[in-house]
């Protein structure tokens, strides 16, 4: 059975911020209808929009991989595929359509619709539509990328020795779309963005390379959102950066939540040219992980958490000396505790006590109303991690990075 939805508006919660208009690529906006894709619901910082089930009276006939089927009108291709039993997943390695961001930012859910490649999450079904779930041979992936500029602080995977050395220490770009729903997301305008012109890996690599030349820097970083969502795109992007920047001074840095980094994905990124990586380990306990990430499916959340932890161990054991790894740990007493952070430190110390650990001071952003941790609190967390044996601990504070 194909279930259809519609977004309803709660005006008493709305503050007219414009996010649902400015960053959301509403697939029904041109017709003044709602297809129930849920992108606006995800992007609203005040939760003034809600997705509810609605019965669609009319039906259209579509063809999926040569099979005819009737589905409700005014729904997306993604919902039609899911309702027809076609696997739709946000977990790496599972069969079927990979659709992790749900806002059209990552480009992972591309399918062929009437001989044209389109995103399943924001394409409306239509009478007689022909859908091919296998992309045409030679298709070059695209995704939304923005922000190509210099960065003064670097990321989790930036070695501490170069932080604060100059006004800019690397050039960075940010990919739209994320598979987490963190209430305190500081990049939510990127994480939930669907509007914009997507770029091929080659186009994005040329733009970042040009910015490197403009600023005369050696480090090139990709962050997000979550940059690993579209695997073919990211691998090709890193490979193209390597081609355009063959000099030994060039560094290619990936900043990620680590939730999709299976062993073979890591191998592919290293083979493509990745030299540095930062992985945010959100938590050790699943309840804390879900509270920080905003995920509600415990099985999904646990898989993401374990994949990220395993990625850290795998990189240390297989690529030590070849790939620089930094690990991020969030802290805010309203989300986790110093005791749990210390336990994270103990587990990291068992993997490699010399690993660079960045403690991130989570503050109120997006939907969160938490109180920012004081510099004194952050210093206490840093000391707790050093006490369990970690040798390189950096702490993010209101006055800048302290440590190691």
C-alpha positions in Angstrom: 0.0 0.0 0.0 1.3 3.5 -0.9 0.9 5.9 2.0 0.6 9.6 1.2 1.3 12.6 3.4 0.7 16.3 3.5 2.5 19.1 5.5 0.2 21.1 7.7 1.2 24.6 9.1 0.9 25.6 12.7 0.8 29.4 12.5 1.1 29.8 16.3 4.7 28.4 16.1 5.7 30.2 12.9 8.1 33.2 13.2 8.2 34.0 9.5 11.9 33.1 9.2 11.6 32.2 5.6 13.6 28.9 5.8 10.8 26.9 4.2 10.9 29.2 1.2 14.5 30.1 0.9 16.3 26.8 1.3 13.6 24.1 0.7 13.2 22.9 -2.9 9.4 22.2 -2.6 8.5 19.8 -5.5 4.9 21.1 -5.6 5.6 24.8 -5.2 5.1 25.6 -8.9 1.6 24.1 -8.7 0.7 25.3 -5.2 0.3 21.8 -3.9 2.0 19.6 -1.3 3.4 16.3 -2.3 4.2 15.3 1.3 8.0 15.0 0.8 8.6 16.4 4.3 11.6 18.6 3.3 9.9 21.7 4.8 9.1 19.9 8.0 12.8 18.9 8.4 14.0 22.4 7.7 11.7 24.4 9.9 13.6 25.6 13.0 10.5 26.2 15.0 8.6 23.0 14.1 5.8 25.0 12.7 5.2 22.3 10.0 4.0 18.8 10.6 3.7 15.8 8.2 0.4 14.0 8.5 -1.1 11.1 6.6 -3.7 12.0 4.0 -5.8 9.9 1.7 -5.4 10.7 -2.0 -8.6 10.1 -4.0 -7.1 10.2 -7.5 -4.6 7.7 -8.9 -2.1 7.6 -11.7 -0.5 4.6 -13.5 3.3 4.6 -13.7 5.8 2.1 -15.1 8.7 1.0 -12.8 11.4 -1.1 -14.4 9.0 -2.3 -17.0 6.1 -3.1 -14.5 2.9 -1.1 -14.5 1.4 0.0 -11.2 -1.2 2.3 -9.9 -0.2 4.8 -7.2 -1.8 7.9 -5.6 -1.5 11.1 -7.5 0.5 14.0 -5.9 3.2 12.0 -4.2 6.9 11.8 -4.9 8.6 9.0 -6.9 10.4 8.0 -3.7 7.2 7.5 -1.9 5.7 5.6 -4.8 8.7 3.3 -5.0 8.6 2.6 -1.3 4.8 1.9 -1.4 5.3 -0.5 -4.3 7.8 -2.5 -2.2 10.9 -1.2 -3.8 13.6 -1.0 -1.0 14.4 2.6 0.1 17.1 2.9 2.7 19.4 5.3 4.5 21.8 2.7 5.6 25.0 2.0 3.5 25.2 -1.4 1.8 21.5 -2.1 1.9 19.8 -2.9 -1.5 17.5 -0.5 -3.3 17.3 3.3 -3.5 19.6 5.1 -1.2 17.8 8.2 0.0 19.4 9.6 3.2 18.9 13.3 3.2 15.2 13.7 2.1 15.6 17.3 1.0 17.2 16.9 -2.4 20.6 18.1 -1.4 22.8 15.0 -1.7 21.6 13.7 -5.0 21.8 10.1 -3.9 18.3 9.1 -4.8 18.7 9.9 -8.5 16.7 7.7 -10.9 15.8 7.8 -14.6 12.4 9.4 -15.2 11.2 9.5 -18.8 14.8 9.2 -20.1 16.0 12.1 -17.8 17.9 11.7 -14.5 15.9 13.2 -11.7 15.8 13.0 -7.9 13.2 10.6 -6.6 12.6 12.6 -3.4 11.4 15.7 -5.2 9.9 14.5 -8.4 6.1 14.2 -8.6 4.6 11.1 -10.2 2.5 11.6 -13.3 0.3 9.5 -15.5 2.3 7.3 -17.9 5.6 8.1 -16.2 8.4 5.6 -16.9 10.9 5.1 -14.1 14.1 3.2 -14.3 15.8 2.6 -11.0 19.1 1.8 -12.6 20.9 5.0 -13.8 22.1 5.2 -17.4 25.6 4.1 -18.1 28.1 6.9 -17.8 25.9 9.1 -15.6 28.0 11.7 -13.7 26.6 12.3 -10.2 25.7 15.8 -9.0 25.0 17.4 -5.7 24.6 20.8 -4.1 27.9 22.3 -3.0 28.5 25.8 -1.7 30.7 28.1 0.3 34.0 27.8 -1.5 36.1 30.0 0.7 39.0 30.3 3.2 38.5 28.9 6.7 40.4 30.3 9.7 39.9 27.4 12.2 39.9 24.3 10.2 37.9 21.2 11.2 38.1 18.1 13.3 40.6 16.6 10.9 42.9 19.6 10.8 46.2 19.0 12.7 46.5 21.1 15.8 50.0 22.3 14.9 48.6 24.5 12.1 45.5 25.9 13.9 45.8 29.6 14.5 48.9 30.1 12.4 47.3 32.5 9.9 44.0 34.1 9.0 43.1 31.2 6.8 44.6 27.7 7.1 42.5 25.8 4.5 40.0 26.3 1.8 36.6 24.6 2.3 33.3 23.8 0.6 30.1 22.5 2.1 27.7 19.9 0.7 24.0 20.1 1.2 22.0 17.3 2.8 22.5 15.3 6.0 21.3 11.9 7.4 21.3 13.2 11.0 18.6 15.5 12.4 20.7 17.2 15.2 18.5 19.7 17.0 21.6 21.8 17.7 23.0 21.7 14.1 25.1 24.7 13.4 25.0 24.2 9.6 21.3 23.6 9.3 20.9 26.1 6.5 23.2 23.7 4.5 22.0 20.4 6.0 18.4 21.0 4.9 19.0 22.9 1.7 17.5 21.6 -1.6 17.6 24.9 -3.6 20.5 25.6 -5.9 22.3 24.3 -8.9 24.0 21.0 -8.3 27.6 20.5 -9.4 29.5 17.6 -10.9 32.6 16.4 -9.0 34.7 18.0 -11.7 33.0 21.4 -11.4 33.3 21.4 -7.7 37.0 20.4 -7.8 37.8 23.2 -10.2 36.1 25.7 -8.0 37.9 24.6 -4.8 41.2 24.4 -6.6 40.8 27.9 -7.9 40.1 29.1 -4.3 43.3 27.3 -3.2 45.3 29.2 -5.8 43.6 32.5 -4.9 44.5 32.1 -1.2 47.8 30.3 -1.7 46.9 27.5 0.7 47.7 23.8 0.7 44.7 22.2 2.5 41.4 21.6 0.7 38.5 20.5 2.8 35.0 19.2 2.1 32.4 19.3 4.9 28.6 19.7 5.1 25.8 18.9 5.9 27.3 15.4 5.5 29.7 15.1 2.6 29.8 11.3 2.5 26.1 10.8 1.5 26.7 10.6 -2.2 29.6 8.1 -2.4 30.2 8.1 -6.2 30.2 11.9 -6.1 32.6 12.2 -3.2 35.1 9.7 -4.5 35.2 11.3 -7.9 35.5 14.8 -6.3 38.6 13.7 -4.3 40.1 12.0 -7.3 39.6 15.1 -9.4 41.1 17.3 -6.7 44.2 15.0 -6.8 44.5 15.4 -10.5 44.2 19.2 -10.4 46.6 19.4 -7.4 49.4 16.9 -8.0 52.0 18.7 -5.9 53.1 16.9 -2.7 52.0 19.9 -0.5 48.4 19.4 -1.4 46.2 17.9 1.3 42.6 16.6 0.8 40.6 16.7 4.0 37.2 15.1 4.6 35.1 16.2 7.6 32.3 13.8 8.4 30.0 12.2 11.0 31.5 8.9 10.0 28.1 7.1 9.9 28.5 5.8 6.3 32.3 5.0 6.3 32.4 1.3 5.8 35.9 -0.3 5.2 35.5 -0.4 1.5 34.3 3.3 1.4 37.4 4.3 3.4 39.7 2.3 1.1 38.1 4.0 -2.0 38.6 7.5 -0.5 42.2 6.8 0.4 42.9 5.4 -3.1 41.3 8.5 -4.6 43.7 10.7 -2.7 42.2 11.6 0.8 45.1 12.5 3.1 43.2 13.8 6.2 39.9 13.0 7.8 37.9 14.3 10.8 35.2 12.0 12.3 32.6 13.3 14.8 31.8 10.5 17.3 28.6 11.8 18.8 28.4 9.4 21.8 29.0 6.0 23.3 25.6 5.2 24.6 22.8 4.8 22.1 20.4 7.0 24.1 22.9 9.8 24.1 23.6 9.3 20.4 19.9 9.6 19.6 19.5 12.6 21.7 22.4 14.4 20.0 21.6 13.4 16.5 17.8 13.7 16.7 17.3 10.2 15.2 14.2 8.3 16.3 14.9 4.9 14.8 17.1 3.0 17.3 18.2 0.3 14.9 19.2 2.9 12.3 20.9 5.1 15.0 22.9 2.1 16.4 24.1 1.2 12.9 25.3 4.7 12.2 27.1 4.9 15.6 28.9 1.6 15.2 30.0 2.3 11.7 31.6 5.6 12.8 33.4 3.9 15.7 34.6 1.1 13.5 35.8 3.6 10.9 38.0 5.3 13.5 39.6 1.9 14.5 40.0 0.9 10.9 41.8 4.1 9.8 44.1 3.9 12.8 45.1 0.3 12.2 45.3 0.3 8.4 46.3 3.9 7.5 48.4 5.2 10.4 51.2 7.4 9.0 49.4 7.7 5.7 46.1 9.4 6.6 45.8 12.0 9.4 42.8 11.3 11.7 41.1 13.7 14.1 38.1 12.8 16.3 35.4 15.1 17.5 33.5 14.6 20.8 30.6 16.9 21.6 29.9 18.2 25.1 27.0 20.0 26.7 25.8 19.0 30.1 22.2 19.0 28.8 23.1 16.4 26.2 25.8 14.2 27.8 28.0 14.1 30.8 31.7 14.3 31.6 31.5 10.7 32.8 30.4 9.5 29.3 32.9 11.7 27.6 35.6 10.1 29.8 34.4 6.7 28.8 34.6 7.7 25.1 38.2 8.8 25.9 39.0 5.5 27.5 37.8 3.6 24.4 39.7 5.9 22.1 42.8 5.4 24.2 42.5 1.7 23.7 42.6 2.3 20.0 45.4 4.9 20.0 46.2 7.2 22.9 48.0 9.7 20.6 44.9 10.3 18.4 43.9 14.0 18.1 40.7 14.6 20.0 38.6 17.7 19.6 36.0 18.5 22.3 33.2 20.6 20.7 31.2 23.0 22.8 27.7 22.3 21.6 25.6 25.5 21.8 22.0 26.5 21.0 21.4 26.4 17.2 18.5 25.4 15.0 15.9 23.9 17.3 18.0 23.6 20.4 17.6 25.8 23.5 20.5 24.4 25.4 22.8 26.6 27.4 26.3 27.0 26.0 29.0 25.3 28.2 31.3 27.7 29.9 35.1 27.8 29.2 35.6 26.4 32.6 33.4 23.4 31.8 35.2 22.8 28.6 38.6 22.9 30.4 37.3 20.3 32.9 36.2 18.0 30.0 39.6 18.4 28.4 41.3 17.5 31.7 39.1 14.5 32.2 40.2 13.2 28.7 43.8 13.7 29.5 43.4 11.9 32.8 42.3 8.7 31.0 45.5 8.8 28.9 44.8 10.8 25.7 47.8 12.8 24.7 46.4 15.3 22.2 43.2 17.0 23.4 41.9 20.2 22.0 38.9 22.0 23.5 36.6 24.5 21.7 35.7 27.4 23.9 34.2 30.8 23.5 37.7 32.3 23.4 39.0 29.8 20.8 40.8 26.5 20.8 42.8 25.5 23.9 45.2 22.6 24.2 46.6 20.2 23.5 
